[in-house]
């Protein structure tokens, strides 16, 4: 039973890509949010 489950899990490289597929868009979102917070003119910021 455990062998069948382990065979269906992604490889180590697969796990690495799964984590990257979450982290990269999240980091781009956070950097973009930070750039807007610090770079937008006062009249454009949400009040």
mmCIF file of the N, C-alpha and C atoms, coordinates in Angstrom:
data_MODEL
# 
_entry.id   MODEL 
# 
loop_
_atom_site.group_PDB 
_atom_site.id 
_atom_site.type_symbol 
_atom_site.label_atom_id 
_atom_site.label_alt_id 
_atom_site.label_comp_id 
_atom_site.label_asym_id 
_atom_site.label_entity_id 
_atom_site.label_seq_id 
_atom_site.pdbx_PDB_ins_code 
_atom_site.Cartn_x 
_atom_site.Cartn_y 
_atom_site.Cartn_z 
_atom_site.occupancy 
_atom_site.B_iso_or_equiv 
_atom_site.pdbx_formal_charge 
_atom_site.auth_seq_id 
_atom_site.auth_comp_id 
_atom_site.auth_asym_id 
_atom_site.auth_atom_id 
_atom_site.pdbx_PDB_model_num 
ATOM 1   N N  . UNK A 1 1  ? 0.828  -1.196 0.000  1.00 0.00 ? 1  UNK A N  1 
ATOM 2   C CA . UNK A 1 1  ? 0.000  0.000  0.000  1.00 0.00 ? 1  UNK A CA 1 
ATOM 3   C C  . UNK A 1 1  ? 0.870  1.257  0.000  1.00 0.00 ? 1  UNK A C  1 
ATOM 4   N N  . UNK A 1 2  ? 1.848  1.312  0.924  1.00 0.00 ? 2  UNK A N  1 
ATOM 5   C CA . UNK A 1 2  ? 2.720  2.495  0.983  1.00 0.00 ? 2  UNK A CA 1 
ATOM 6   C C  . UNK A 1 2  ? 3.548  2.637  -0.285 1.00 0.00 ? 2  UNK A C  1 
ATOM 7   N N  . UNK A 1 3  ? 3.964  1.515  -0.847 1.00 0.00 ? 3  UNK A N  1 
ATOM 8   C CA . UNK A 1 3  ? 4.768  1.562  -2.069 1.00 0.00 ? 3  UNK A CA 1 
ATOM 9   C C  . UNK A 1 3  ? 3.975  2.186  -3.210 1.00 0.00 ? 3  UNK A C  1 
ATOM 10  N N  . UNK A 1 4  ? 2.686  1.865  -3.303 1.00 0.00 ? 4  UNK A N  1 
ATOM 11  C CA . UNK A 1 4  ? 1.852  2.428  -4.362 1.00 0.00 ? 4  UNK A CA 1 
ATOM 12  C C  . UNK A 1 4  ? 1.708  3.944  -4.173 1.00 0.00 ? 4  UNK A C  1 
ATOM 13  N N  . UNK A 1 5  ? 1.550  4.379  -2.940 1.00 0.00 ? 5  UNK A N  1 
ATOM 14  C CA . UNK A 1 5  ? 1.422  5.813  -2.652 1.00 0.00 ? 5  UNK A CA 1 
ATOM 15  C C  . UNK A 1 5  ? 2.730  6.528  -2.969 1.00 0.00 ? 5  UNK A C  1 
ATOM 16  N N  . UNK A 1 6  ? 3.856  5.955  -2.552 1.00 0.00 ? 6  UNK A N  1 
ATOM 17  C CA . UNK A 1 6  ? 5.151  6.582  -2.783 1.00 0.00 ? 6  UNK A CA 1 
ATOM 18  C C  . UNK A 1 6  ? 5.496  6.667  -4.264 1.00 0.00 ? 6  UNK A C  1 
ATOM 19  N N  . UNK A 1 7  ? 5.048  5.688  -5.039 1.00 0.00 ? 7  UNK A N  1 
ATOM 20  C CA . UNK A 1 7  ? 5.316  5.717  -6.469 1.00 0.00 ? 7  UNK A CA 1 
ATOM 21  C C  . UNK A 1 7  ? 4.570  6.851  -7.168 1.00 0.00 ? 7  UNK A C  1 
ATOM 22  N N  . UNK A 1 8  ? 3.441  7.268  -6.614 1.00 0.00 ? 8  UNK A N  1 
ATOM 23  C CA . UNK A 1 8  ? 2.631  8.309  -7.242 1.00 0.00 ? 8  UNK A CA 1 
ATOM 24  C C  . UNK A 1 8  ? 3.048  9.715  -6.835 1.00 0.00 ? 8  UNK A C  1 
ATOM 25  N N  . UNK A 1 9  ? 3.878  9.859  -5.807 1.00 0.00 ? 9  UNK A N  1 
ATOM 26  C CA . UNK A 1 9  ? 4.342  11.173 -5.377 1.00 0.00 ? 9  UNK A CA 1 
ATOM 27  C C  . UNK A 1 9  ? 5.374  11.716 -6.365 1.00 0.00 ? 9  UNK A C  1 
ATOM 28  N N  . UNK A 1 10 ? 5.419  13.038 -6.525 1.00 0.00 ? 10 UNK A N  1 
ATOM 29  C CA . UNK A 1 10 ? 6.426  13.615 -7.424 1.00 0.00 ? 10 UNK A CA 1 
ATOM 30  C C  . UNK A 1 10 ? 7.846  13.380 -6.905 1.00 0.00 ? 10 UNK A C  1 
ATOM 31  N N  . UNK A 1 11 ? 8.793  13.428 -7.809 1.00 0.00 ? 11 UNK A N  1 
ATOM 32  C CA . UNK A 1 11 ? 10.193 13.279 -7.428 1.00 0.00 ? 11 UNK A CA 1 
ATOM 33  C C  . UNK A 1 11 ? 10.656 14.536 -6.693 1.00 0.00 ? 11 UNK A C  1 
ATOM 34  N N  . UNK A 1 12 ? 11.886 14.520 -6.217 1.00 0.00 ? 12 UNK A N  1 
ATOM 35  C CA . UNK A 1 12 ? 12.439 15.682 -5.515 1.00 0.00 ? 12 UNK A CA 1 
ATOM 36  C C  . UNK A 1 12 ? 12.461 16.899 -6.424 1.00 0.00 ? 12 UNK A C  1 
ATOM 37  N N  . UNK A 1 13 ? 12.839 16.708 -7.664 1.00 0.00 ? 13 UNK A N  1 
ATOM 38  C CA . UNK A 1 13 ? 12.841 17.810 -8.621 1.00 0.00 ? 13 UNK A CA 1 
ATOM 39  C C  . UNK A 1 13 ? 11.415 18.312 -8.867 1.00 0.00 ? 13 UNK A C  1 
ATOM 40  N N  . UNK A 1 14 ? 10.467 17.411 -8.879 1.00 0.00 ? 14 UNK A N  1 
ATOM 41  C CA . UNK A 1 14 ? 9.065  17.794 -9.026 1.00 0.00 ? 14 UNK A CA 1 
ATOM 42  C C  . UNK A 1 14 ? 8.601  18.651 -7.870 1.00 0.00 ? 14 UNK A C  1 
ATOM 43  N N  . UNK A 1 15 ? 8.953  18.284 -6.646 1.00 0.00 ? 15 UNK A N  1 
ATOM 44  C CA . UNK A 1 15 ? 8.596  19.090 -5.473 1.00 0.00 ? 15 UNK A CA 1 
ATOM 45  C C  . UNK A 1 15 ? 9.234  20.472 -5.555 1.00 0.00 ? 15 UNK A C  1 
ATOM 46  N N  . UNK A 1 16 ? 10.473 20.522 -6.021 1.00 0.00 ? 16 UNK A N  1 
ATOM 47  C CA . UNK A 1 16 ? 11.170 21.792 -6.174 1.00 0.00 ? 16 UNK A CA 1 
ATOM 48  C C  . UNK A 1 16 ? 10.400 22.716 -7.124 1.00 0.00 ? 16 UNK A C  1 
ATOM 49  N N  . UNK A 1 17 ? 9.940  22.166 -8.246 1.00 0.00 ? 17 UNK A N  1 
ATOM 50  C CA . UNK A 1 17 ? 9.191  22.965 -9.214 1.00 0.00 ? 17 UNK A CA 1 
ATOM 51  C C  . UNK A 1 17 ? 7.813  23.357 -8.686 1.00 0.00 ? 17 UNK A C  1 
ATOM 52  N N  . UNK A 1 18 ? 7.202  22.509 -7.898 1.00 0.00 ? 18 UNK A N  1 
ATOM 53  C CA . UNK A 1 18 ? 5.911  22.846 -7.285 1.00 0.00 ? 18 UNK A CA 1 
ATOM 54  C C  . UNK A 1 18 ? 6.079  24.034 -6.344 1.00 0.00 ? 18 UNK A C  1 
ATOM 55  N N  . UNK A 1 19 ? 7.123  24.019 -5.547 1.00 0.00 ? 19 UNK A N  1 
ATOM 56  C CA . UNK A 1 19 ? 7.382  25.125 -4.617 1.00 0.00 ? 19 UNK A CA 1 
ATOM 57  C C  . UNK A 1 19 ? 7.705  26.401 -5.393 1.00 0.00 ? 19 UNK A C  1 
ATOM 58  N N  . UNK A 1 20 ? 8.525  26.285 -6.437 1.00 0.00 ? 20 UNK A N  1 
ATOM 59  C CA . UNK A 1 20 ? 8.851  27.454 -7.262 1.00 0.00 ? 20 UNK A CA 1 
ATOM 60  C C  . UNK A 1 20 ? 7.610  28.039 -7.940 1.00 0.00 ? 20 UNK A C  1 
ATOM 61  N N  . UNK A 1 21 ? 6.688  27.186 -8.343 1.00 0.00 ? 21 UNK A N  1 
ATOM 62  C CA . UNK A 1 21 ? 5.486  27.673 -9.023 1.00 0.00 ? 21 UNK A CA 1 
ATOM 63  C C  . UNK A 1 21 ? 4.604  28.488 -8.093 1.00 0.00 ? 21 UNK A C  1 
ATOM 64  N N  . UNK A 1 22 ? 4.758  28.319 -6.797 1.00 0.00 ? 22 UNK A N  1 
ATOM 65  C CA . UNK A 1 22 ? 4.064  29.172 -5.836 1.00 0.00 ? 22 UNK A CA 1 
ATOM 66  C C  . UNK A 1 22 ? 4.904  30.378 -5.454 1.00 0.00 ? 22 UNK A C  1 
ATOM 67  N N  . UNK A 1 23 ? 6.181  30.156 -5.179 1.00 0.00 ? 23 UNK A N  1 
ATOM 68  C CA . UNK A 1 23 ? 7.030  31.226 -4.649 1.00 0.00 ? 23 UNK A CA 1 
ATOM 69  C C  . UNK A 1 23 ? 7.297  32.352 -5.647 1.00 0.00 ? 23 UNK A C  1 
ATOM 70  N N  . UNK A 1 24 ? 7.567  32.023 -6.889 1.00 0.00 ? 24 UNK A N  1 
ATOM 71  C CA . UNK A 1 24 ? 7.907  33.062 -7.859 1.00 0.00 ? 24 UNK A CA 1 
ATOM 72  C C  . UNK A 1 24 ? 6.764  34.055 -8.090 1.00 0.00 ? 24 UNK A C  1 
ATOM 73  N N  . UNK A 1 25 ? 5.540  33.601 -8.369 1.00 0.00 ? 25 UNK A N  1 
ATOM 74  C CA . UNK A 1 25 ? 4.461  34.588 -8.512 1.00 0.00 ? 25 UNK A CA 1 
ATOM 75  C C  . UNK A 1 25 ? 4.197  35.364 -7.222 1.00 0.00 ? 25 UNK A C  1 
ATOM 76  N N  . UNK A 1 26 ? 4.327  34.700 -6.074 1.00 0.00 ? 26 UNK A N  1 
ATOM 77  C CA . UNK A 1 26 ? 4.116  35.377 -4.800 1.00 0.00 ? 26 UNK A CA 1 
ATOM 78  C C  . UNK A 1 26 ? 5.157  36.466 -4.582 1.00 0.00 ? 26 UNK A C  1 
ATOM 79  N N  . UNK A 1 27 ? 6.420  36.174 -4.896 1.00 0.00 ? 27 UNK A N  1 
ATOM 80  C CA . UNK A 1 27 ? 7.476  37.176 -4.742 1.00 0.00 ? 27 UNK A CA 1 
ATOM 81  C C  . UNK A 1 27 ? 7.287  38.343 -5.707 1.00 0.00 ? 27 UNK A C  1 
ATOM 82  N N  . UNK A 1 28 ? 6.874  38.067 -6.934 1.00 0.00 ? 28 UNK A N  1 
ATOM 83  C CA . UNK A 1 28 ? 6.609  39.136 -7.899 1.00 0.00 ? 28 UNK A CA 1 
ATOM 84  C C  . UNK A 1 28 ? 5.465  40.012 -7.388 1.00 0.00 ? 28 UNK A C  1 
ATOM 85  N N  . UNK A 1 29 ? 4.429  39.410 -6.838 1.00 0.00 ? 29 UNK A N  1 
ATOM 86  C CA . UNK A 1 29 ? 3.309  40.154 -6.280 1.00 0.00 ? 29 UNK A CA 1 
ATOM 87  C C  . UNK A 1 29 ? 3.760  41.054 -5.141 1.00 0.00 ? 29 UNK A C  1 
ATOM 88  N N  . UNK A 1 30 ? 4.582  40.510 -4.222 1.00 0.00 ? 30 UNK A N  1 
ATOM 89  C CA . UNK A 1 30 ? 5.044  41.287 -3.076 1.00 0.00 ? 30 UNK A CA 1 
ATOM 90  C C  . UNK A 1 30 ? 5.953  42.439 -3.513 1.00 0.00 ? 30 UNK A C  1 
ATOM 91  N N  . UNK A 1 31 ? 6.849  42.194 -4.462 1.00 0.00 ? 31 UNK A N  1 
ATOM 92  C CA . UNK A 1 31 ? 7.739  43.253 -4.945 1.00 0.00 ? 31 UNK A CA 1 
ATOM 93  C C  . UNK A 1 31 ? 6.910  44.343 -5.627 1.00 0.00 ? 31 UNK A C  1 
ATOM 94  N N  . UNK A 1 32 ? 5.944  43.953 -6.456 1.00 0.00 ? 32 UNK A N  1 
ATOM 95  C CA . UNK A 1 32 ? 5.088  44.915 -7.133 1.00 0.00 ? 32 UNK A CA 1 
ATOM 96  C C  . UNK A 1 32 ? 4.287  45.740 -6.130 1.00 0.00 ? 32 UNK A C  1 
ATOM 97  N N  . UNK A 1 33 ? 3.780  45.090 -5.096 1.00 0.00 ? 33 UNK A N  1 
ATOM 98  C CA . UNK A 1 33 ? 3.032  45.784 -4.050 1.00 0.00 ? 33 UNK A CA 1 
ATOM 99  C C  . UNK A 1 33 ? 3.926  46.801 -3.339 1.00 0.00 ? 33 UNK A C  1 
ATOM 100 N N  . UNK A 1 34 ? 5.143  46.409 -3.039 1.00 0.00 ? 34 UNK A N  1 
ATOM 101 C CA . UNK A 1 34 ? 6.090  47.288 -2.359 1.00 0.00 ? 34 UNK A CA 1 
ATOM 102 C C  . UNK A 1 34 ? 6.478  48.468 -3.258 1.00 0.00 ? 34 UNK A C  1 
ATOM 103 N N  . UNK A 1 35 ? 6.694  48.219 -4.537 1.00 0.00 ? 35 UNK A N  1 
ATOM 104 C CA . UNK A 1 35 ? 7.019  49.300 -5.466 1.00 0.00 ? 35 UNK A CA 1 
ATOM 105 C C  . UNK A 1 35 ? 5.883  50.317 -5.555 1.00 0.00 ? 35 UNK A C  1 
ATOM 106 N N  . UNK A 1 36 ? 4.656  49.846 -5.608 1.00 0.00 ? 36 UNK A N  1 
ATOM 107 C CA . UNK A 1 36 ? 3.513  50.755 -5.656 1.00 0.00 ? 36 UNK A CA 1 
ATOM 108 C C  . UNK A 1 36 ? 3.379  51.536 -4.350 1.00 0.00 ? 36 UNK A C  1 
ATOM 109 N N  . UNK A 1 37 ? 3.624  50.883 -3.234 1.00 0.00 ? 37 UNK A N  1 
ATOM 110 C CA . UNK A 1 37 ? 3.504  51.557 -1.938 1.00 0.00 ? 37 UNK A CA 1 
ATOM 111 C C  . UNK A 1 37 ? 4.521  52.686 -1.815 1.00 0.00 ? 37 UNK A C  1 
ATOM 112 N N  . UNK A 1 38 ? 5.735  52.462 -2.290 1.00 0.00 ? 38 UNK A N  1 
ATOM 113 C CA . UNK A 1 38 ? 6.800  53.442 -2.138 1.00 0.00 ? 38 UNK A CA 1 
ATOM 114 C C  . UNK A 1 38 ? 6.951  54.382 -3.327 1.00 0.00 ? 38 UNK A C  1 
ATOM 115 N N  . UNK A 1 39 ? 6.417  54.032 -4.490 1.00 0.00 ? 39 UNK A N  1 
ATOM 116 C CA . UNK A 1 39 ? 6.685  54.817 -5.681 1.00 0.00 ? 39 UNK A CA 1 
ATOM 117 C C  . UNK A 1 39 ? 5.520  55.606 -6.234 1.00 0.00 ? 39 UNK A C  1 
ATOM 118 N N  . UNK A 1 40 ? 4.295  55.264 -5.858 1.00 0.00 ? 40 UNK A N  1 
ATOM 119 C CA . UNK A 1 40 ? 3.145  55.993 -6.390 1.00 0.00 ? 40 UNK A CA 1 
ATOM 120 C C  . UNK A 1 40 ? 3.074  57.393 -5.790 1.00 0.00 ? 40 UNK A C  1 
ATOM 121 N N  . UNK A 1 41 ? 2.649  58.370 -6.592 1.00 0.00 ? 41 UNK A N  1 
ATOM 122 C CA . UNK A 1 41 ? 2.472  59.722 -6.056 1.00 0.00 ? 41 UNK A CA 1 
ATOM 123 C C  . UNK A 1 41 ? 1.312  59.741 -5.048 1.00 0.00 ? 41 UNK A C  1 
ATOM 124 N N  . UNK A 1 42 ? 1.309  60.740 -4.145 1.00 0.00 ? 42 UNK A N  1 
ATOM 125 C CA . UNK A 1 42 ? 0.279  60.776 -3.097 1.00 0.00 ? 42 UNK A CA 1 
ATOM 126 C C  . UNK A 1 42 ? -1.152 60.806 -3.629 1.00 0.00 ? 42 UNK A C  1 
ATOM 127 N N  . UNK A 1 43 ? -1.387 61.454 -4.752 1.00 0.00 ? 43 UNK A N  1 
ATOM 128 C CA . UNK A 1 43 ? -2.747 61.543 -5.276 1.00 0.00 ? 43 UNK A CA 1 
ATOM 129 C C  . UNK A 1 43 ? -3.254 60.228 -5.836 1.00 0.00 ? 43 UNK A C  1 
ATOM 130 N N  . UNK A 1 44 ? -2.336 59.292 -6.106 1.00 0.00 ? 44 UNK A N  1 
ATOM 131 C CA . UNK A 1 44 ? -2.733 58.023 -6.691 1.00 0.00 ? 44 UNK A CA 1 
ATOM 132 C C  . UNK A 1 44 ? -2.922 56.927 -5.633 1.00 0.00 ? 44 UNK A C  1 
ATOM 133 N N  . UNK A 1 45 ? -2.447 57.162 -4.428 1.00 0.00 ? 45 UNK A N  1 
ATOM 134 C CA . UNK A 1 45 ? -2.580 56.138 -3.372 1.00 0.00 ? 45 UNK A CA 1 
ATOM 135 C C  . UNK A 1 45 ? -4.015 56.061 -2.896 1.00 0.00 ? 45 UNK A C  1 
ATOM 136 N N  . UNK A 1 46 ? -4.415 54.846 -2.551 1.00 0.00 ? 46 UNK A N  1 
ATOM 137 C CA . UNK A 1 46 ? -5.766 54.642 -2.022 1.00 0.00 ? 46 UNK A CA 1 
ATOM 138 C C  . UNK A 1 46 ? -5.826 55.219 -0.621 1.00 0.00 ? 46 UNK A C  1 
ATOM 139 N N  . UNK A 1 47 ? -6.909 55.858 -0.283 1.00 0.00 ? 47 UNK A N  1 
ATOM 140 C CA . UNK A 1 47 ? -7.035 56.520 1.000  1.00 0.00 ? 47 UNK A CA 1 
ATOM 141 C C  . UNK A 1 47 ? -7.706 55.676 1.974  1.00 0.00 ? 47 UNK A C  1 
# 
